[in-house]
Amino acid sequence: MLRRIVSNQQGMALVLTLLAVSFLVALTVQLALRVDWQLQAAANLSANVQAEAMLLGGLNLARAALLTDQKANDYDGPHDGWAVLDPEATEELFTPGTVSIQVEDLSGRLQINALVPEQQASTGGGRRPGPAGQQQADPAAALRDAWLRLLTSGRFAVEDEEQARALLDALLDWLDKDDDERPAGAEDSYYGSLDPPYKCGNGPLLRVEELLLVRGWSKTLLYGDREHPGLIGFITTAPGDGTVNINTAPEPVIQALAPGLSEEMVTDLVDFRKEEENAELLSSPNWYKQVVPGDIDLNRDKLLTVKSSAFLVTVTVKSDTLQKTGKGVVIREEQGGQVLRSWQVQ
């Protein structure tokens, strides 16, 4: 009897020992997993912090290039330091990982908010009276003509001139401060009838993507599809007076600046400005006269400039574990200062 009791006690002790060992093993595994997770989280946090620092470093490098160029000359073109940042040199500046920096001149695009300047918030247009009864060019009206030529160029998802004029009417109504509808425009009465309803902007756009709120403006028109490019690469909400830098404008924008300008002429203009030997000629907007026929006046309405004030900086950081992209709009001021208008990390 005593032997049986001792045997049962030994068996119970063995069971308890096995249970204790199992518990300790499970606890050890759980602790190891938690430590591993914490180490991974710490590594990810470190990588993210490092990537953020590299993004800001790339942004500051681009801003330094813009400042240096501004002090070097009073015009902007494809041969400037900010436009020809050496990819290999910039990639080697940061370790571990690589950084690519791209600077785009937004002053070479058609401006949205300049379509309705604050001093012309109503539906005015055409030409303004000048001294002694002369007529002066109206930059806003000239800019609208350029927009119409861009929309009807056949490149984008716009069926005909009627649709293009309707798009412009709706955009102008969105930008101006009154409640008067243009022939094909829209004000609060239209937007209030939508589901869900919302108010007409009656003011400038802050981002190009806000165009999707405007009547008739679709994602296909803005971003493109398989058959058409998107408008988003040729227009901007960056501040400006409506003038376009001919030294940096994309081909569709150049062609929209004046009637009668063929694609071949535009290609010749782009090729001319790319040549290093022509770099100094780009200091005057009239360099185009050396390329296109004399009967084409690109600067009739004073839309051309060679000086830029707004730039889009795109910085991309890549490493073994992550990729981040930061985009910012840098505004150069006349006195030599800079303003970072926006900065967004994706």
C-alpha positions as CSV (number, residue, x, y, z in Angstrom):
1,M,0.0,0.0,0.0
2,L,2.8,2.4,0.9
3,R,4.7,1.5,-2.3
4,R,1.5,2.4,-4.3
5,I,1.2,5.8,-2.6
6,V,4.9,6.5,-3.2
7,S,4.6,5.5,-6.9
8,N,1.5,7.8,-7.3
9,Q,3.4,10.7,-5.8
10,Q,6.3,10.1,-8.1
11,G,4.0,10.0,-11.1
12,M,2.3,13.2,-10.0
13,A,5.6,14.9,-9.5
14,L,6.7,13.9,-13.0
15,V,3.4,15.3,-14.5
16,L,3.9,18.5,-12.6
17,T,7.5,18.7,-13.8
18,L,6.4,18.2,-17.4
19,L,3.7,20.8,-17.0
20,A,6.2,23.3,-15.5
21,V,8.7,22.6,-18.3
22,S,6.0,23.0,-21.0
23,F,4.9,26.3,-19.4
24,L,8.5,27.5,-19.3
25,V,9.1,26.5,-22.9
26,A,5.9,28.3,-24.0
27,L,6.8,31.4,-22.0
28,T,10.3,31.4,-23.5
29,V,9.0,31.1,-27.0
30,Q,6.5,33.9,-26.4
31,L,9.2,36.1,-24.9
32,A,11.5,35.4,-27.8
33,L,8.8,36.3,-30.3
34,R,8.0,39.5,-28.4
35,V,11.7,40.4,-28.3
36,D,12.0,39.6,-32.0
37,W,8.9,41.8,-32.8
38,Q,10.3,44.6,-30.7
39,L,13.7,44.4,-32.4
40,Q,11.9,44.4,-35.8
41,A,9.8,47.4,-34.8
42,A,12.8,49.2,-33.6
43,A,14.6,48.5,-36.8
44,N,11.6,49.7,-38.9
45,L,11.4,52.8,-36.8
46,S,15.1,53.5,-37.3
47,A,14.8,52.9,-41.0
48,N,11.8,55.3,-41.2
49,V,13.5,58.0,-39.2
50,Q,16.6,57.6,-41.4
51,A,14.5,57.8,-44.6
52,E,12.7,60.9,-43.4
53,A,16.1,62.5,-42.8
54,M,17.3,61.5,-46.2
55,L,14.2,63.0,-47.8
56,L,14.7,66.3,-46.1
57,G,18.4,66.2,-47.1
58,G,17.4,65.7,-50.7
59,L,14.9,68.6,-50.5
60,N,17.5,70.9,-49.0
61,L,20.0,70.0,-51.7
62,A,17.4,70.9,-54.4
63,R,16.7,74.2,-52.6
64,A,20.4,75.0,-52.4
65,A,20.7,74.3,-56.2
66,L,17.8,76.7,-56.8
67,L,19.2,79.4,-54.6
68,T,22.7,79.1,-56.2
69,D,21.2,79.3,-59.7
70,Q,19.1,82.4,-58.7
71,K,22.2,84.2,-57.6
72,A,24.1,83.1,-60.8
73,N,21.7,84.5,-63.4
74,D,18.2,86.0,-63.9
75,Y,16.7,83.4,-66.2
76,D,15.9,79.7,-65.9
77,G,16.4,77.0,-68.5
78,P,17.3,73.3,-69.0
79,H,21.0,73.9,-68.5
80,D,20.7,75.3,-64.9
81,G,22.2,73.4,-62.0
82,W,18.8,72.5,-60.5
83,A,17.7,71.0,-63.9
84,V,20.9,68.9,-64.3
85,L,21.5,67.4,-60.9
86,D,23.8,64.4,-61.4
87,P,21.8,61.3,-60.4
88,E,25.0,59.3,-59.6
89,A,26.4,62.1,-57.5
90,T,23.3,62.6,-55.5
91,E,22.7,58.8,-54.9
92,E,26.2,58.5,-53.4
93,L,25.6,61.3,-50.9
94,F,23.4,59.2,-48.6
95,T,24.1,55.8,-47.1
96,P,22.7,53.2,-46.7
97,G,20.3,53.4,-49.5
98,T,20.0,55.7,-52.5
99,V,18.3,59.1,-53.0
100,S,17.1,60.4,-56.4
101,I,16.2,64.1,-56.7
102,Q,14.1,65.7,-59.5
103,V,13.2,69.4,-59.9
104,E,10.5,70.4,-62.3
105,D,9.7,74.0,-63.3
106,L,6.1,74.7,-62.6
107,S,6.4,78.1,-64.2
108,G,6.6,76.3,-67.6
109,R,3.0,75.1,-67.2
110,L,-0.3,76.8,-67.7
111,Q,-1.5,78.3,-64.5
112,I,-5.0,77.7,-63.2
113,N,-5.7,80.5,-60.8
114,A,-4.3,83.2,-63.1
115,L,-7.3,82.5,-65.4
116,V,-9.3,84.8,-63.1
117,P,-7.0,87.3,-61.4
118,E,-8.3,88.9,-58.2
119,Q,-8.6,92.3,-59.9
120,Q,-10.8,90.7,-62.6
121,A,-13.0,88.4,-60.5
122,S,-16.0,89.0,-62.8
123,T,-16.4,87.7,-66.4
124,G,-14.3,90.4,-68.0
125,G,-12.0,89.5,-70.9
126,G,-10.8,90.6,-74.3
127,R,-8.5,93.6,-74.4
128,R,-8.0,96.4,-71.8
129,P,-8.1,100.1,-72.8
130,G,-4.7,101.6,-72.9
131,P,-3.4,105.2,-73.1
132,A,-4.7,107.4,-75.8
133,G,-7.4,104.9,-76.7
134,Q,-4.9,102.1,-77.5
135,Q,-5.7,98.5,-76.6
136,Q,-3.4,96.5,-74.3
137,A,-3.2,92.8,-74.1
138,D,-5.3,91.1,-71.4
139,P,-3.0,88.4,-70.0
140,A,-6.0,86.5,-68.4
141,A,-7.9,86.5,-71.7
142,A,-4.7,85.4,-73.6
143,L,-4.2,82.6,-71.0
144,R,-7.8,81.4,-71.6
145,D,-7.1,81.2,-75.3
146,A,-4.0,79.1,-74.6
147,W,-6.1,76.8,-72.4
148,L,-8.6,76.4,-75.1
149,R,-5.9,75.5,-77.7
150,L,-4.5,73.0,-75.2
151,L,-7.8,71.4,-74.5
152,T,-8.7,71.1,-78.3
153,S,-5.2,69.9,-79.3
154,G,-6.5,66.4,-79.8
155,R,-4.1,65.0,-77.2
156,F,-6.5,64.8,-74.2
157,A,-9.9,63.3,-73.5
158,V,-11.9,66.2,-74.9
159,E,-14.3,65.5,-77.7
160,D,-14.6,68.9,-79.4
161,E,-14.4,72.7,-78.9
162,E,-17.9,72.8,-77.4
163,Q,-16.8,70.5,-74.5
164,A,-13.6,72.5,-74.1
165,R,-15.5,75.8,-73.8
166,A,-17.8,74.1,-71.3
167,L,-14.9,72.9,-69.2
168,L,-13.4,76.4,-69.2
169,D,-16.7,78.1,-68.3
170,A,-17.2,75.8,-65.4
171,L,-13.6,76.3,-64.2
172,L,-13.9,80.1,-64.5
173,D,-17.2,80.0,-62.5
174,W,-15.4,78.0,-59.8
175,L,-12.6,80.5,-59.6
176,D,-14.4,83.8,-59.7
177,K,-16.1,85.3,-56.7
178,D,-19.5,86.0,-58.1
179,D,-22.5,83.8,-58.5
180,D,-23.2,84.6,-62.2
181,E,-23.1,81.5,-64.4
182,R,-21.4,81.6,-67.7
183,P,-23.2,80.0,-70.7
184,A,-21.9,76.5,-69.9
185,G,-20.7,77.1,-66.4
186,A,-21.9,76.2,-62.9
187,E,-22.4,77.9,-59.6
188,D,-24.1,76.9,-56.3
189,S,-27.4,76.0,-57.9
190,Y,-25.7,73.1,-59.8
191,Y,-23.3,71.9,-57.1
192,G,-26.1,72.1,-54.5
193,S,-28.2,69.6,-56.5
194,L,-25.5,66.9,-56.5
195,D,-25.5,63.9,-54.1
196,P,-23.8,64.8,-51.8
197,P,-24.2,68.5,-52.4
198,Y,-21.4,71.0,-51.9
199,K,-20.6,74.7,-52.5
200,C,-18.9,76.2,-55.5
201,G,-15.3,77.2,-54.7
202,N,-15.5,80.8,-55.7
203,G,-11.8,81.2,-55.2
204,P,-8.4,79.8,-56.2
205,L,-7.5,76.1,-56.2
206,L,-4.9,74.9,-53.7
207,R,-4.2,71.7,-55.5
208,V,-4.7,70.5,-59.1
209,E,-6.7,67.5,-57.9
210,E,-9.4,69.9,-56.8
211,L,-10.4,70.2,-60.4
212,L,-12.3,66.9,-59.9
213,L,-14.8,69.0,-58.0
214,V,-15.5,71.2,-61.0
215,R,-18.4,70.4,-63.3
216,G,-17.2,68.2,-66.3
217,W,-13.6,67.7,-65.1
218,S,-13.0,63.9,-64.9
219,K,-10.2,61.6,-63.7
220,T,-9.7,60.6,-67.3
221,L,-9.1,64.2,-68.3
222,L,-6.8,64.9,-65.4
223,Y,-4.9,61.7,-65.2
224,G,-5.4,60.2,-68.7
225,D,-6.1,56.7,-69.9
226,R,-4.7,54.2,-72.4
227,E,-5.5,56.5,-75.3
228,H,-4.8,59.9,-73.8
229,P,-2.3,61.6,-71.5
230,G,-3.5,63.5,-68.5
231,L,-3.6,67.2,-68.2
232,I,-2.0,67.1,-64.7
233,G,1.6,67.4,-66.0
234,F,0.9,70.5,-68.0
235,I,-1.1,72.7,-65.5
236,T,-0.4,74.1,-62.1
237,T,-1.9,75.9,-59.1
238,A,1.4,77.4,-58.2
239,P,1.2,81.2,-57.8
240,G,2.1,83.4,-60.8
241,D,1.0,86.1,-63.2
242,G,0.0,83.7,-66.0
243,T,3.2,83.9,-67.9
244,V,4.9,80.8,-69.1
245,N,8.6,80.1,-69.2
246,I,9.3,79.1,-72.8
247,N,12.7,77.6,-71.7
248,T,11.1,74.9,-69.7
249,A,7.5,74.5,-71.0
250,P,6.5,71.0,-72.2
251,E,5.7,70.7,-75.9
252,P,1.9,70.7,-75.6
253,V,2.1,73.9,-73.6
254,I,4.4,75.6,-76.2
255,Q,2.0,74.6,-79.0
256,A,-0.9,76.1,-77.1
257,L,0.8,79.5,-76.8
258,A,-0.1,80.7,-80.3
259,P,-2.2,79.6,-83.2
260,G,-0.5,78.2,-86.3
261,L,2.3,76.5,-84.4
262,S,2.8,72.9,-85.7
263,E,4.2,70.0,-83.8
264,E,7.3,70.1,-86.0
265,M,8.0,73.7,-85.1
266,V,7.6,72.9,-81.4
267,T,10.0,70.0,-81.7
268,D,12.5,72.4,-83.3
269,L,12.1,74.8,-80.5
270,V,12.7,72.1,-77.9
271,D,15.8,70.9,-79.7
272,F,17.1,74.4,-79.9
273,R,16.9,75.1,-76.2
274,K,18.5,71.7,-75.4
275,E,21.7,72.7,-77.2
276,E,24.4,73.8,-74.8
277,E,25.7,76.3,-77.3
278,N,22.3,78.1,-77.2
279,A,22.2,78.4,-73.4
280,E,23.0,82.1,-73.2
281,L,20.4,82.9,-76.0
282,L,17.7,81.6,-73.6
283,S,18.1,84.8,-71.5
284,S,15.5,86.5,-73.8
285,P,12.1,85.1,-74.5
286,N,12.5,86.2,-78.1
287,W,15.0,83.4,-78.9
288,Y,12.1,81.5,-80.5
289,K,12.2,83.9,-83.5
290,Q,15.4,82.2,-84.6
291,V,13.4,78.9,-85.0
292,V,9.9,79.6,-86.1
293,P,8.6,81.6,-89.1
294,G,8.4,85.4,-88.6
295,D,4.6,85.5,-89.0
296,I,4.1,83.5,-85.8
297,D,4.3,85.8,-82.7
298,L,4.4,83.7,-79.6
299,N,4.8,86.7,-77.4
300,R,2.0,88.9,-78.9
301,D,0.0,88.8,-75.6
302,K,3.1,89.0,-73.4
303,L,2.6,85.5,-72.1
304,L,6.3,84.5,-72.4
305,T,8.9,84.7,-69.7
306,V,12.3,83.2,-69.1
307,K,12.2,83.6,-65.3
308,S,10.7,81.0,-63.0
309,S,9.4,81.2,-59.5
310,A,7.7,77.9,-58.7
311,F,9.3,74.4,-58.7
312,L,8.2,70.9,-57.9
313,V,10.8,68.9,-56.0
314,T,10.5,65.1,-55.9
315,V,12.8,63.1,-53.7
316,T,12.7,59.3,-53.6
317,V,14.6,57.2,-51.0
318,K,15.2,53.5,-51.5
319,S,16.8,50.9,-49.2
320,D,16.6,47.2,-48.8
321,T,13.5,47.5,-46.6
322,L,11.5,50.5,-47.8
323,Q,10.9,53.2,-50.3
324,K,9.6,56.6,-49.6
325,T,8.8,59.6,-51.8
326,G,8.5,63.2,-50.8
327,K,7.0,66.0,-53.0
328,G,7.2,69.7,-52.3
329,V,6.6,73.0,-54.0
330,V,9.3,75.6,-53.6
331,I,8.5,79.2,-54.4
332,R,11.4,81.5,-55.1
333,E,11.0,85.2,-54.1
334,E,12.4,88.2,-55.9
335,Q,14.6,89.2,-53.0
336,G,16.4,85.8,-53.0
337,G,14.4,84.0,-50.4
338,Q,12.4,80.8,-50.7
339,V,9.1,79.5,-49.4
340,L,8.3,75.8,-49.0
341,R,4.6,76.0,-50.0
342,S,3.9,72.3,-49.4
343,W,5.7,69.0,-48.5
344,Q,4.1,65.6,-48.6
345,V,5.7,62.2,-47.9
346,Q,4.1,59.1,-49.5
